[in-house]
Each structure stands twice: as structure tokens, then as C-alpha cells.
């Protein structure tokens, strides 16, 4: 059963892609997508391991196909769809890893060792207050870069665009800000 009128089973993938480039009609991409959905979802599930995430990526692939097919000719659509799916999954996995790493690094700022352990909730509250005080003492660029990186999850390039700082200055501000925070929080040599 055909989902879209005017598209026959004999229309090749390349013909569908060419018609999409010519007309911009998403029905052609939808037909291509339906031909490869049986491959997209299993690849996504293999990489992401979570059914809902694989479903989300499978839907996103349709959007990526629309975007990419409008500007380029693809010889092997099946191989290309597989590669696009794999790359989208890898981006999701990298993003999740970076986000988790940032959470761990940010949490480490809040740790002050008192004889090797915290003495309770009061210490955590005072640690958070001390962290906020130390953040206020930082140079403006360091504070801004740290907050964008750790609190908002921005990457170096995004921080550079938002602040107008060069990429090297962003990296330097983050490194110096982390060092200064550590010193202020009591984890460095001098205060």
C-alpha cells in the first residue's frame, strides 16, 4: 500500500531525492523515510539502548533527511541514512557524557574536606554559601565563563559567541576561574 499518491514502487531512491530537491515537497522525503525506517530504529536502539531515545532519534532523522537532501545528491541513500542515524546517535551520547562530566566537575566545587568528611546538612549549606561568595570574588570574565559552562551547559564556542571573548580567552578564564575557586574554597595552597 502506497502512503503517497503519485509515487510508485518503481520510483528509485535517487529519483525521489531528485524530485524533493526540485519541488521541496516533503512527501518525497517521507517516502524515502518510510523505505528505511525499518533500518533507522534498530540502529538507533543499538547505539542508545533506550527505546524512547531511539524513537526520538528515529523521528529526528526525518528532519535531518529533509534538511540534507535539499542541497546534495546522494548516490547510496541506504548507506547514507545508516551513517546519518549513527552520527545523530553518537552526538546524543557525546552530549550526555559532556553534561554528566560537567555536573560532576561542578559538584566537586562544592566539596570542602573537613577532616575527610562532611558533618551534615549544615556543612552543605555553608559550602553552597561559600561557593556563591567565592564566585562573586572572581574576575567578571571568569565568573561569566564558569556560570555559562557549568550552570547553563554551554560549550567553549557558545561561550565565546555569547561573551565576545576569543576561544583561547574562554579556555583560560575557565581554567583560572576553577583554580581561583578551589583556592577560595580552601582546596588550594594560598588564599
C-alpha positions in Angstrom: 0.0 0.0 0.0 1.4 3.4 -1.0 1.1 6.2 1.5 1.6 8.9 -1.0 -0.3 9.2 -4.3 1.8 9.6 -7.4 4.8 7.7 -6.1 5.1 4.2 -7.4 7.0 1.3 -6.0 9.3 1.5 -9.1 10.5 5.1 -8.3 14.1 4.8 -7.2 15.5 6.4 -4.1 17.6 8.7 -6.2 14.5 9.8 -8.2 12.7 10.6 -5.0 15.6 12.6 -3.7 15.9 14.5 -7.0 12.1 15.3 -7.1 12.5 16.5 -3.5 15.3 18.8 -4.5 13.3 20.1 -7.4 10.0 20.6 -5.7 10.7 20.8 -1.9 7.7 18.5 -1.4 8.3 16.6 1.9 6.2 13.7 0.6 9.2 12.5 -1.4 11.4 12.5 1.8 8.5 10.9 3.7 8.5 8.0 1.1 12.3 7.6 1.4 12.0 7.7 5.2 9.3 5.0 5.2 11.5 2.8 3.0 14.4 3.0 5.6 12.5 3.3 8.9 13.0 -0.5 9.4 16.8 0.2 9.4 16.8 3.5 11.3 15.1 2.4 14.5 17.3 -0.7 15.1 20.5 1.3 14.5 19.3 4.0 17.0 18.3 1.4 19.5 21.7 -0.4 19.2 23.6 2.8 20.0 21.3 4.4 22.5 19.9 1.3 24.3 16.8 3.1 25.5 13.6 2.6 23.5 12.3 6.2 23.9 15.7 7.8 22.9 15.8 5.5 19.8 12.3 6.6 18.9 13.2 10.3 19.3 16.3 9.9 17.1 14.2 8.0 14.5 11.9 11.0 14.3 14.7 13.4 14.1 16.2 11.5 11.2 13.2 12.6 9.1 14.1 16.2 9.8 17.8 15.7 9.0 16.9 13.9 5.8 14.7 16.9 4.7 17.5 19.4 5.5 20.4 17.5 3.9 18.6 16.1 0.8 17.5 19.6 -0.2 21.1 20.5 -1.0 23.0 17.5 -2.1 22.8 14.4 -4.3 23.3 11.1 -2.5 24.3 8.0 -4.5 23.7 5.4 -1.9 20.7 6.5 0.1 20.6 3.4 2.3 24.2 3.7 3.4 23.8 7.5 3.9 20.7 7.0 6.1 22.6 4.5 8.2 25.6 6.9 8.6 23.3 9.9 9.5 21.5 7.7 12.1 24.8 6.6 13.6 26.1 10.1 13.7 23.0 11.5 15.3 23.2 8.8 18.0 26.9 9.5 18.6 26.1 13.2 19.1 23.4 12.4 21.7 25.9 10.1 23.5 28.7 12.7 23.5 26.3 15.4 24.7 25.1 13.2 27.6 28.7 12.4 28.5 29.7 16.0 28.5 26.7 17.0 30.5 27.4 14.3 33.1 31.1 15.3 33.3 30.1 19.0 33.8 27.7 18.0 36.7 30.5 16.0 38.4 33.0 18.9 38.0 30.5 21.5 39.3 29.7 19.2 42.3 33.4 19.0 43.1 33.5 22.7 43.6 31.0 22.3 46.5 33.1 19.8 48.3 35.2 21.1 51.2 37.0 18.5 53.1 36.8 18.8 56.8 38.8 16.0 58.3 38.0 13.9 55.3 34.2 14.1 55.6 31.1 16.4 55.8 29.4 16.7 59.2 25.9 17.1 57.9 23.4 19.3 56.0 24.6 22.5 57.7 28.0 22.0 56.1 26.5 21.5 52.7 24.5 24.7 53.1 27.6 26.6 54.3 29.6 25.1 51.4 27.0 26.4 48.9 27.1 29.8 50.5 30.9 29.9 50.4 30.8 28.8 46.8 28.5 31.7 45.9 30.7 34.1 47.9 33.8 32.8 46.0 32.0 33.2 42.7 31.3 36.8 43.5 35.0 37.4 44.1 36.1 36.1 40.7 37.1 38.4 37.8 34.0 39.1 35.7 35.1 37.1 32.7 36.0 34.0 34.9 32.6 34.2 36.7 30.7 34.6 33.5 32.5 31.7 31.7 32.1 29.4 34.7 28.4 30.1 35.0 27.8 29.6 31.3 29.9 26.4 31.2 28.7 24.7 34.4 25.3 26.1 35.1 24.0 26.5 31.6 25.9 23.7 29.9 27.4 25.9 27.1 30.4 24.7 25.1 33.5 26.8 24.6 32.3 28.1 21.2 28.9 29.1 22.5 30.5 31.0 25.5 32.9 32.8 23.0 29.9 33.9 20.9 27.8 35.0 24.0 30.7 36.9 25.7 32.6 38.2 22.7 35.8 36.6 24.1 38.1 34.6 21.9 38.2 30.8 22.3 41.6 30.9 24.0 40.4 33.6 26.4 37.3 31.4 27.3 39.5 28.4 28.0 41.9 30.5 30.0 39.1 32.1 32.0 37.6 28.7 32.8 40.9 27.3 33.9 41.9 30.3 36.0 38.3 30.6 37.4 38.4 26.9 38.5 41.8 27.3 40.1 40.7 30.5 41.9 37.5 28.9 43.1 39.4 26.0 44.5 41.8 28.3 46.3 39.0 30.4 47.7 37.0 27.3 48.8 40.1 26.1 50.8 41.3 23.4 48.4 44.4 25.3 47.2 47.8 26.4 48.6 47.2 30.0 49.2 44.1 32.1 49.6 
